[in-house]
Amino acid sequence: MNYEEHVLAGLITYPLFVALLYYLKDTFHISLTFLSLALGYAFYVLGSDLPDIDHPDSLIHRGVKPIFSVIFGSIVAYRIHNFLPGEYSLIYAWGIGAIAAVVGWYLFTLIMPRHRGIVHSIFFALLYALISFLGVRYGLSLSTGESYVIGLAAFFGYLLHLILDRSIKIL
């Protein structure tokens, strides 16, 4: 399947996921607020294409790669800024940061495993769910019940991709 098919599948199947949550809400202490469901929708749809991050021609790979590079270069510039002498230290820091961003560009390619390798696994679906849960729970300070919704949405969106690719493996 291609990007559009994965994303459209995520967009259209989310109400089924919400119905599942509705029946599980008391068992798992899930908080079905509009905010948790709206953010959950975003994490679900992102997850529906995220496993293709390991494919160099995929839209998600091409979108994340420059963001990764900018973040990498910015962190380097921020970390070395105070160690550079003179009134031009900010310019030098960003020059070095730009070089680091280019290194980050190629580093991103090196760290990506082969397509439909480990990224196309239940393990990575769980990892995406955990990062999503922790990010909204502690980064956005959402309640635990709301964070469960988002973590589950991340997992099931990712799982949807694996099902559609007929490529479900543990690791």
Backbone as a printed PyTorch tensor [residue, N CA C, xyz], in Angstrom:
tensor([[[  0.8420,  -1.1860,   0.0000],
         [  0.0000,   0.0000,   0.0000],
         [  0.8820,   1.2410,   0.0000]],

        [[  0.3150,   2.3330,  -0.4800],
         [  1.0780,   3.5700,  -0.5060],
         [  0.6210,   4.5160,   0.6160]],

        [[  1.2970,   5.6460,   0.6950],
         [  1.0340,   6.6420,   1.7290],
         [ -0.4390,   7.0150,   1.8160]],

        [[ -1.0210,   7.3620,   0.6920],
         [ -2.4030,   7.8260,   0.6810],
         [ -3.3590,   6.7420,   1.1920]],

        [[ -3.1550,   5.5260,   0.7700],
         [ -4.0310,   4.4290,   1.2010],
         [ -3.9110,   4.1740,   2.7010]],

        [[ -2.6820,   4.2240,   3.2320],
         [ -2.4870,   4.0220,   4.6700],
         [ -3.1590,   5.1420,   5.4740]],

        [[ -2.9420,   6.3710,   5.0590],
         [ -3.5210,   7.5040,   5.7860],
         [ -5.0440,   7.5050,   5.6830]],

        [[ -5.5730,   7.2520,   4.4960],
         [ -7.0380,   7.1930,   4.3500],
         [ -7.6340,   6.0690,   5.1900]],

        [[ -6.9480,   4.9430,   5.2660],
         [ -7.4150,   3.8480,   6.1210],
         [ -7.4320,   4.2960,   7.5820]],

        [[ -6.4150,   5.0490,   7.9850],
         [ -6.3870,   5.5780,   9.3500],
         [ -7.5110,   6.5580,   9.5980]],

        [[ -7.7510,   7.4260,   8.6510],
         [ -8.8230,   8.4150,   8.7960],
         [-10.1920,   7.7500,   8.9200]],

        [[-10.4280,   6.7320,   8.1300],
         [-11.7630,   6.1290,   8.0630],
         [-12.0110,   5.1020,   9.1780]],

        [[-10.9620,   4.4720,   9.7030],
         [-11.1760,   3.4360,  10.7160],
         [-11.1480,   3.9630,  12.1430]],

        [[-10.7680,   5.2110,  12.3440],
         [-10.6990,   5.7510,  13.7040],
         [-12.0230,   5.6380,  14.4640]],

        [[-13.1700,   5.8860,  13.8410],
         [-14.4280,   5.7080,  14.5960],
         [-14.6160,   4.2900,  15.1450]],

        [[-14.1130,   3.2820,  14.4630],
         [-14.1700,   1.9150,  14.9850],
         [-13.3200,   1.7880,  16.2440]],

        [[-12.1810,   2.4450,  16.2230],
         [-11.3060,   2.4580,  17.4010],
         [-11.9980,   3.1720,  18.5660]],

        [[-12.6630,   4.2860,  18.2830],
         [-13.3890,   5.0120,  19.3300],
         [-14.4870,   4.1320,  19.9180]],

        [[-15.1820,   3.3710,  19.0810],
         [-16.2150,   2.4520,  19.5630],
         [-15.6010,   1.3950,  20.4900]],

        [[-14.4340,   0.8750,  20.1170],
         [-13.7320,  -0.0880,  20.9680],
         [-13.3960,   0.5400,  22.3190]],

        [[-12.8940,   1.7650,  22.2970],
         [-12.5680,   2.4670,  23.5450],
         [-13.7920,   2.6570,  24.4260]],

        [[-14.9000,   2.9540,  23.7910],
         [-16.1330,   3.1770,  24.5340],
         [-16.4880,   1.9480,  25.3690]],

        [[-16.2940,   0.7650,  24.7910],
         [-16.6070,  -0.4690,  25.5050],
         [-15.5460,  -0.8640,  26.5270]],

        [[-14.3300,  -0.3560,  26.3660],
         [-13.2430,  -0.6790,  27.2860],
         [-12.9890,   0.3920,  28.3440]],

        [[-13.7000,   1.5100,  28.2650],
         [-13.3800,   2.6750,  29.1010],
         [-13.4180,   2.3800,  30.5970]],

        [[-14.3780,   1.6110,  31.0640],
         [-14.4630,   1.3310,  32.4900],
         [-13.4280,   0.3060,  32.9360]],

        [[-13.1760,  -0.6710,  32.0990],
         [-12.2080,  -1.7190,  32.4360],
         [-10.8010,  -1.1600,  32.5750]],

        [[-10.4350,  -0.2470,  31.6930],
         [ -9.0680,   0.2710,  31.6730],
         [ -8.9450,   1.7110,  32.1710]],

        [[-10.0030,   2.2520,  32.7540],
         [ -9.9970,   3.6200,  33.2910],
         [ -9.5650,   4.6390,  32.2380]],

        [[-10.1850,   4.5220,  31.0860],
         [ -9.8980,   5.3980,  29.9550],
         [-10.7820,   6.6350,  30.0560]],

        [[-10.1960,   7.7950,  29.7840],
         [-10.9350,   9.0520,  29.8470],
         [-11.2150,   9.5510,  28.4250]],

        [[-12.4650,   9.4110,  28.0040],
         [-12.8530,   9.7950,  26.6470],
         [-13.2770,  11.2590,  26.5910]],

        [[-12.2990,  12.1490,  26.6900],
         [-12.5720,  13.5730,  26.5390],
         [-12.3940,  13.9490,  25.0720]],

        [[-12.9360,  15.0890,  24.6970],
         [-12.7650,  15.5150,  23.3080],
         [-11.2860,  15.7070,  22.9890]],

        [[-10.5320,  16.2820,  23.9350],
         [ -9.1110,  16.5070,  23.7110],
         [ -8.3720,  15.1870,  23.4950]],

        [[ -8.6380,  14.1910,  24.3500],
         [ -7.9230,  12.9160,  24.1990],
         [ -8.2990,  12.2280,  22.8850]],

        [[ -9.5590,  12.3490,  22.4820],
         [ -9.9740,  11.7260,  21.2180],
         [ -9.4270,  12.4840,  20.0110]],

        [[ -9.3510,  13.8050,  20.0920],
         [ -8.7950,  14.5930,  18.9830],
         [ -7.2980,  14.3350,  18.8340]],

        [[ -6.5690,  14.3560,  19.9500],
         [ -5.1420,  14.0450,  19.8770],
         [ -4.9310,  12.5830,  19.4870]],

        [[ -5.7820,  11.7200,  20.0040],
         [ -5.7110,  10.3120,  19.6370],
         [ -5.8660,  10.1120,  18.1420]],

        [[ -6.7570,  10.8860,  17.5320],
         [ -6.9600,  10.8060,  16.0790],
         [ -5.6560,  11.1330,  15.3520]],

        [[ -4.9750,  12.1680,  15.8030],
         [ -3.7080,  12.5540,  15.1700],
         [ -2.6620,  11.4470,  15.3240]],

        [[ -2.5330,  10.8970,  16.5300],
         [ -1.5490,   9.8410,  16.7670],
         [ -1.9160,   8.5570,  16.0160]],

        [[ -3.2050,   8.2760,  15.9000],
         [ -3.6850,   7.1030,  15.1800],
         [ -3.3420,   7.2190,  13.6890]],

        [[ -3.6650,   8.3450,  13.1020],
         [ -3.4110,   8.5380,  11.6680],
         [ -1.9090,   8.6070,  11.3880]],

        [[ -1.1540,   9.2790,  12.2630],
         [  0.3010,   9.2850,  12.1000],
         [  0.8300,   7.8550,  12.1620]],

        [[  0.3360,   7.0890,  13.1280],
         [  0.7550,   5.6950,  13.2600],
         [  0.4060,   4.8520,  12.0520]],

        [[ -0.6710,   5.2250,  11.3590],
         [ -1.0890,   4.4440,  10.1960],
         [ -0.0980,   4.5400,   9.0360]],

        [[  0.8230,   5.4770,   9.0900],
         [  1.8620,   5.5540,   8.0530],
         [  3.2820,   5.5090,   8.6270]],

        [[  3.4220,   5.6480,   9.9280],
         [  4.7440,   5.7330,  10.5560],
         [  5.6730,   4.5530,  10.2680]],

        [[  5.1940,   3.3170,  10.1590],
         [  6.1380,   2.2220,   9.8730],
         [  6.9230,   2.4090,   8.5700]],

        [[  6.4210,   3.2130,   7.6600],
         [  7.1450,   3.4340,   6.4060],
         [  8.2650,   4.4580,   6.5260]],

        [[  8.5660,   4.8910,   7.7400],
         [  9.6730,   5.8260,   7.9340],
         [ 10.9930,   5.1980,   7.4940]],

        [[ 11.0350,   3.8740,   7.4460],
         [ 12.2600,   3.1910,   7.0360],
         [ 12.4180,   3.0660,   5.5170]],

        [[ 11.4580,   3.5770,   4.7650],
         [ 11.5440,   3.5290,   3.3000],
         [ 11.9990,   4.8960,   2.7920]],

        [[ 13.1610,   4.9920,   2.1480],
         [ 13.7140,   6.2900,   1.7600],
         [ 12.8390,   7.1090,   0.8120]],

        [[ 11.9550,   6.4680,   0.0730],
         [ 11.1020,   7.2060,  -0.8520],
         [  9.7470,   7.5710,  -0.2530]],

        [[  9.4810,   7.1520,   0.9820],
         [  8.1760,   7.4380,   1.5810],
         [  8.0790,   8.9100,   1.9850]],

        [[  6.8670,   9.3970,   1.9520],
         [  6.6300,  10.7920,   2.3270],
         [  7.0190,  11.0520,   3.7790]],

        [[  6.7110,  10.1140,   4.6650],
         [  7.0220,  10.3230,   6.0700],
         [  8.5340,  10.3380,   6.3020]],

        [[  9.2630,   9.5120,   5.5900],
         [ 10.7300,   9.5140,   5.6880],
         [ 11.2800,  10.8620,   5.2060]],

        [[ 10.7820,  11.2920,   4.0630],
         [ 11.2600,  12.5570,   3.4940],
         [ 10.8460,  13.7550,   4.3370]],

        [[  9.7480,  13.6460,   5.0930],
         [  9.3150,  14.7330,   5.9540],
         [ 10.0650,  14.7810,   7.2710]],

        [[ 10.3270,  13.6170,   7.8490],
         [ 10.9930,  13.5530,   9.1480],
         [ 12.4930,  13.8150,   9.0190]],

        [[ 13.0820,  13.4030,   7.9290],
         [ 14.5320,  13.5450,   7.7490],
         [ 15.0050,  15.0010,   7.8950]],

        [[ 14.3810,  15.9810,   7.2300],
         [ 14.8470,  17.3550,   7.4300],
         [ 14.5440,  17.8860,   8.8430]],

        [[ 13.4410,  17.4480,   9.4300],
         [ 13.1240,  17.8820,  10.7990],
         [ 14.1720,  17.3360,  11.7620]],

        [[ 14.5200,  16.0560,  11.6140],
         [ 15.5750,  15.4500,  12.4220],
         [ 16.8790,  16.2310,  12.2540]],

        [[ 17.2180,  16.5700,  11.0300],
         [ 18.4700,  17.2870,  10.7450],
         [ 18.4890,  18.6620,  11.4080]],

        [[ 17.3760,  19.3760,  11.3180],
         [ 17.2930,  20.7150,  11.9330],
         [ 17.4060,  20.6120,  13.4490]],

        [[ 16.7050,  19.6470,  14.0360],
         [ 16.7750,  19.4740,  15.4900],
         [ 18.1960,  19.1120,  15.9110]],

        [[ 18.8170,  18.1990,  15.1840],
         [ 20.1890,  17.7900,  15.4860],
         [ 21.1470,  18.9840,  15.4090]],

        [[ 21.0650,  19.7410,  14.3230],
         [ 21.9250,  20.9160,  14.1650],
         [ 21.6580,  21.9830,  15.2200]],

        [[ 20.4050,  22.1840,  15.5760],
         [ 20.0440,  23.1790,  16.5930],
         [ 20.5680,  22.7870,  17.9660]],

        [[ 20.4880,  21.5060,  18.2860],
         [ 21.0080,  21.0390,  19.5820],
         [ 22.5130,  21.2560,  19.6470]],

        [[ 23.2060,  20.9340,  18.5670],
         [ 24.6600,  21.1570,  18.5500],
         [ 24.9690,  22.6430,  18.7180]],

        [[ 24.2770,  23.5040,  17.9800],
         [ 24.5100,  24.9520,  18.0950],
         [ 24.2290,  25.4350,  19.5120]],

        [[ 23.1700,  24.9770,  20.1070],
         [ 22.8060,  25.3830,  21.4670],
         [ 23.8520,  24.9300,  22.4830]],

        [[ 24.3160,  23.6920,  22.3270],
         [ 25.2600,  23.1230,  23.2920],
         [ 26.6490,  23.7640,  23.2110]],

        [[ 27.0830,  24.1740,  22.0240],
         [ 28.4510,  24.7050,  21.9130],
         [ 28.5100,  26.2250,  22.0010]],

        [[ 27.3880,  26.8940,  21.9050],
         [ 27.3550,  28.3500,  21.8880],
         [ 28.1530,  28.9730,  23.0430]],

        [[ 27.9570,  28.4910,  24.2470],
         [ 28.6230,  29.0870,  25.4120],
         [ 30.1070,  28.7760,  25.4930]],

        [[ 30.5800,  27.8290,  24.7230],
         [ 31.9940,  27.4660,  24.7520],
         [ 32.8210,  28.2160,  23.7120]],

        [[ 32.1550,  28.9740,  22.8500],
         [ 32.8640,  29.7000,  21.7950],
         [ 33.1390,  31.1250,  22.2460]],

        [[ 34.3600,  31.5870,  22.0540],
         [ 34.7190,  32.9350,  22.5130],
         [ 34.3030,  34.0150,  21.5070]],

        [[ 34.2170,  35.2380,  22.0020],
         [ 34.0260,  36.3850,  21.1400],
         [ 32.5810,  36.7600,  20.8760]],

        [[ 32.4430,  37.9550,  20.2730],
         [ 31.0950,  38.4710,  20.0180],
         [ 30.3940,  37.7530,  18.8770]],

        [[ 31.1320,  36.9760,  18.0980],
         [ 30.5310,  36.2540,  16.9830],
         [ 30.2380,  34.7970,  17.3240]],

        [[ 30.2380,  34.4840,  18.6080],
         [ 30.0500,  33.0860,  19.0170],
         [ 28.7190,  32.5210,  18.5220]],

        [[ 27.6920,  33.3400,  18.4590],
         [ 26.3800,  32.8770,  17.9840],
         [ 26.4550,  32.4930,  16.4950]],

        [[ 27.1710,  33.2990,  15.7210],
         [ 27.3250,  33.0080,  14.2890],
         [ 28.1300,  31.7220,  14.1050]],

        [[ 29.2200,  31.6010,  14.8660],
         [ 30.0370,  30.3970,  14.7680],
         [ 29.2350,  29.1620,  15.1960]],

        [[ 28.4730,  29.3110,  16.2660],
         [ 27.6700,  28.1870,  16.7710],
         [ 26.6860,  27.7130,  15.6990]],

        [[ 26.0460,  28.6590,  15.0210],
         [ 25.0840,  28.2590,  13.9880],
         [ 25.7780,  27.7280,  12.7410]],

        [[ 26.9870,  28.1940,  12.4770],
         [ 27.7590,  27.6150,  11.3740],
         [ 28.0940,  26.1580,  11.6550]],

        [[ 28.5420,  25.8990,  12.8720],
         [ 28.8420,  24.5190,  13.2720],
         [ 27.5450,  23.7070,  13.3270]],

        [[ 26.4710,  24.3360,  13.7980],
         [ 25.1760,  23.6730,  13.8460],
         [ 24.6940,  23.2740,  12.4560]],

        [[ 24.9420,  24.1230,  11.4740],
         [ 24.5450,  23.8120,  10.0960],
         [ 25.3310,  22.6180,   9.5600]],

        [[ 26.6060,  22.5740,   9.8800],
         [ 27.4200,  21.4130,   9.4810],
         [ 26.8880,  20.1570,  10.1660]],

        [[ 26.5500,  20.2840,  11.4510],
         [ 25.9830,  19.1510,  12.1890],
         [ 24.6490,  18.7170,  11.5840]],

        [[ 23.8620,  19.6780,  11.1000],
         [ 22.5760,  19.3440,  10.4730],
         [ 22.7930,  18.5060,   9.2150]],

        [[ 23.8120,  18.8500,   8.4480],
         [ 24.1300,  18.0730,   7.2470],
         [ 24.5990,  16.6700,   7.6500]],

        [[ 25.4030,  16.5970,   8.6960],
         [ 25.8160,  15.2820,   9.2110],
         [ 24.5790,  14.5080,   9.6740]],

        [[ 23.6510,  15.1970,  10.3470],
         [ 22.4110,  14.5830,  10.8000],
         [ 21.5840,  14.0300,   9.6540]],

        [[ 21.6080,  14.7310,   8.5240],
         [ 20.8990,  14.2920,   7.3260],
         [ 21.3530,  12.8860,   6.9140]],

        [[ 22.6800,  12.7030,   6.8690],
         [ 23.2390,  11.4160,   6.4660],
         [ 23.1590,  10.3880,   7.6030]],

        [[ 23.2600,  10.8560,   8.8280],
         [ 23.1230,   9.9710,   9.9800],
         [ 21.7290,   9.3480,  10.0300]],

        [[ 20.7110,  10.1310,   9.7100],
         [ 19.3400,   9.6310,   9.6820],
         [ 19.2210,   8.4470,   8.7210]],

        [[ 19.8250,   8.5860,   7.5540],
         [ 19.7960,   7.5080,   6.5660],
         [ 20.5270,   6.2740,   7.0960]],

        [[ 21.6410,   6.4890,   7.7820],
         [ 22.4270,   5.3590,   8.3020],
         [ 21.7030,   4.5980,   9.4110]],

        [[ 20.9320,   5.3050,  10.2400],
         [ 20.2880,   4.6260,  11.3660],
         [ 18.9770,   3.9370,  10.9830]],

        [[ 18.4700,   4.2480,   9.8010],
         [ 17.2240,   3.6110,   9.3700],
         [ 17.5030,   2.1720,   8.9270]],

        [[ 16.7670,   1.2220,   9.5120],
         [ 16.9470,  -0.1700,   9.0780],
         [ 16.3290,  -0.3880,   7.7000]],

        [[ 16.5030,  -1.5840,   7.1740],
         [ 15.9380,  -1.8940,   5.8610],
         [ 14.4130,  -1.8060,   5.9160]],

        [[ 13.8000,  -1.5650,   4.7720],
         [ 12.3440,  -1.4420,   4.7030],
         [ 11.6760,  -2.7580,   5.0900]],

        [[ 10.6280,  -2.6360,   5.8690],
         [  9.8670,  -3.7600,   6.4250],
         [ 10.7400,  -4.6370,   7.3080]],

        [[ 11.7150,  -4.0050,   7.9350],
         [ 12.5450,  -4.7030,   8.9160],
         [ 11.9330,  -4.5260,  10.3010]],

        [[ 12.7630,  -4.1740,  11.2520],
         [ 12.3390,  -4.0920,  12.6410],
         [ 11.2790,  -3.0160,  12.8820]],

        [[ 11.2680,  -1.9680,  12.0650],
         [ 10.2810,  -0.8950,  12.2360],
         [  8.8670,  -1.4130,  11.9380]],

        [[  8.7650,  -2.4160,  11.0990],
         [  7.4690,  -3.0440,  10.7980],
         [  7.2280,  -4.1930,  11.7820]],

        [[  7.1120,  -3.8560,  13.0690],
         [  6.9490,  -4.8950,  14.0860],
         [  6.0510,  -4.4110,  15.2170]],

        [[  5.5290,  -5.3820,  15.9510],
         [  4.7210,  -5.0920,  17.1330],
         [  5.5710,  -4.3520,  18.1660]],

        [[  6.8570,  -4.7060,  18.2490],
         [  7.7560,  -4.0380,  19.1870],
         [  7.7630,  -2.5260,  18.9530]],

        [[  7.8930,  -2.1000,  17.6950],
         [  7.9080,  -0.6670,  17.4040],
         [  6.5340,  -0.0330,  17.5990]],

        [[  5.4710,  -0.8030,  17.3850],
         [  4.1260,  -0.2960,  17.6730],
         [  4.0100,   0.0060,  19.1710]],

        [[  4.5180,  -0.9070,  19.9970],
         [  4.5010,  -0.6970,  21.4470],
         [  5.3980,   0.4680,  21.8480]],

        [[  6.5490,   0.5870,  21.1940],
         [  7.4600,   1.6900,  21.4830],
         [  6.8200,   3.0310,  21.1280]],

        [[  6.1720,   3.1070,  19.9800],
         [  5.4610,   4.3270,  19.5710],
         [  4.3490,   4.6500,  20.5680]],

        [[  3.6260,   3.6320,  21.0130],
         [  2.5570,   3.8320,  21.9930],
         [  3.1140,   4.3590,  23.3100]],

        [[  4.2150,   3.7710,  23.7710],
         [  4.8270,   4.1910,  25.0360],
         [  5.3370,   5.6260,  24.9560]],

        [[  6.0310,   5.9580,  23.8810],
         [  6.5440,   7.3280,  23.7020],
         [  5.3820,   8.3150,  23.6270]],

        [[  4.3250,   7.9350,  22.9290],
         [  3.1480,   8.8060,  22.8220],
         [  2.5050,   9.0140,  24.1820]],

        [[  2.3030,   7.9160,  24.9150],
         [  1.7110,   7.9940,  26.2530],
         [  2.5400,   8.9060,  27.1520]],

        [[  3.8370,   8.6520,  27.2240],
         [  4.7100,   9.4440,  28.0970],
         [  4.7800,  10.9040,  27.6560]],

        [[  4.7850,  11.1190,  26.3470],
         [  4.8610,  12.4820,  25.8260],
         [  3.6650,  13.3270,  26.2200]],

        [[  2.4670,  12.7700,  26.1170],
         [  1.2800,  13.5590,  26.4640],
         [  1.0330,  13.5780,  27.9680]],

        [[  1.4240,  12.4980,  28.6560],
         [  1.2090,  12.4420,  30.1060],
         [  2.1210,  13.4290,  30.8160]],

        [[  3.3980,  13.4200,  30.4710],
         [  4.3610,  14.2660,  31.1820],
         [  4.7480,  15.5210,  30.4080]],

        [[  4.6560,  15.4770,  29.0860],
         [  4.9750,  16.6620,  28.2920],
         [  3.8260,  17.6520,  28.2490]],

        [[  2.6040,  17.1470,  28.0690],
         [  1.4230,  18.0190,  28.0050],
         [  0.6090,  17.9940,  29.2990]],

        [[  1.0100,  17.1540,  30.2470],
         [  0.3400,  17.0230,  31.5480],
         [ -1.1270,  16.6270,  31.4280]],

        [[ -1.4380,  15.7640,  30.4740],
         [ -2.7960,  15.2330,  30.3900],
         [ -2.9740,  14.1950,  31.4910]],

        [[ -4.2210,  13.8990,  31.8210],
         [ -4.4850,  12.8980,  32.8550],
         [ -4.0300,  11.5290,  32.3640]],

        [[ -3.8860,  10.6130,  33.3030],
         [ -3.4830,   9.2570,  32.9430],
         [ -4.5160,   8.6230,  32.0130]],

        [[ -5.7970,   8.8130,  32.3210],
         [ -6.8610,   8.2480,  31.4820],
         [ -6.8510,   8.7970,  30.0690]],

        [[ -6.5940,  10.0970,  29.9270],
         [ -6.4950,  10.7000,  28.5900],
         [ -5.2510,  10.1840,  27.8610]],

        [[ -4.1760,  10.0420,  28.5940],
         [ -2.9260,   9.5580,  28.0040],
         [ -3.0490,   8.1170,  27.5330]],

        [[ -3.8490,   7.3070,  28.2560],
         [ -4.1120,   5.9370,  27.8030],
         [ -4.7740,   5.9500,  26.4280]],

        [[ -5.7320,   6.8400,  26.2470],
         [ -6.4300,   6.9420,  24.9530],
         [ -5.4150,   7.1940,  23.8410]],

        [[ -4.5120,   8.1220,  24.0690],
         [ -3.5480,   8.5040,  23.0440],
         [ -2.5250,   7.3900,  22.8050]],

        [[ -2.0640,   6.7590,  23.8740],
         [ -1.1450,   5.6320,  23.7230],
         [ -1.7780,   4.4790,  22.9650]],

        [[ -3.0270,   4.1780,  23.3010],
         [ -3.7400,   3.1110,  22.5880],
         [ -3.9930,   3.4910,  21.1260]],

        [[ -4.3340,   4.7480,  20.8930],
         [ -4.5530,   5.2100,  19.5180],
         [ -3.2680,   5.0700,  18.7060]],

        [[ -2.1420,   5.4430,  19.2990],
         [ -0.8580,   5.3150,  18.6140],
         [ -0.5950,   3.8520,  18.2560]],

        [[ -0.8060,   2.9620,  19.2340],
         [ -0.5640,   1.5420,  19.0060],
         [ -1.4680,   0.9780,  17.9040]],

        [[ -2.7650,   1.2520,  17.9980],
         [ -3.6910,   0.6660,  17.0260],
         [ -3.5500,   1.2820,  15.6330]],

        [[ -3.1750,   2.5510,  15.5420],
         [ -2.9010,   3.1400,  14.2330],
         [ -1.6950,   2.4810,  13.5760]],

        [[ -0.6590,   2.2670,  14.3710],
         [  0.5480,   1.5900,  13.8880],
         [  0.2170,   0.1570,  13.4730]],

        [[ -0.5680,  -0.5240,  14.3360],
         [ -0.9780,  -1.8930,  14.0490],
         [ -1.7990,  -1.9730,  12.7630]],

        [[ -2.6310,  -0.9780,  12.5280],
         [ -3.4080,  -0.9270,  11.2850],
         [ -2.4870,  -0.9850,  10.0750]],

        [[ -1.4130,  -0.2240,  10.1110],
         [ -0.4500,  -0.2300,   9.0060],
         [  0.1090,  -1.6370,   8.7930]],

        [[  0.5140,  -2.2780,   9.8850],
         [  1.0920,  -3.6140,   9.7730],
         [  0.0820,  -4.6090,   9.2010]],

        [[ -1.1570,  -4.4960,   9.6300],
         [ -2.2130,  -5.3840,   9.1200],
         [ -2.4230,  -5.1510,   7.6260]],

        [[ -2.4860,  -3.8840,   7.2260],
         [ -2.7100,  -3.5790,   5.8160],
         [ -1.5480,  -4.0340,   4.9300]],

        [[ -0.3470,  -4.0040,   5.4860],
         [  0.8250,  -4.5010,   4.7450],
         [  0.9500,  -6.0170,   4.8210]],

        [[  0.1010,  -6.6630,   5.6090],
         [  0.1860,  -8.1060,   5.8600],
         [  1.5950,  -8.4820,   6.3040]],

        [[  2.1100,  -7.6860,   7.2370],
         [  3.4870,  -7.8720,   7.7140],
         [  3.5190,  -7.6850,   9.2220]],

        [[  2.9520,  -8.6320,   9.9410],
         [  2.9150,  -8.5330,  11.3910],
         [  3.9310,  -9.4880,  11.9630]],

        [[  4.8960,  -8.9320,  12.6870],
         [  5.8910,  -9.7580,  13.3670],
         [  6.2100,  -9.1210,  14.7190]],

        [[  6.6880,  -9.9140,  15.6280],
         [  6.9640,  -9.4270,  16.9730],
         [  8.1340,  -8.4600,  16.9830]],

        [[  9.2260,  -8.8320,  16.3290],
         [ 10.4400,  -8.0020,  16.3210],
         [ 11.0160,  -7.9300,  14.9220]]])
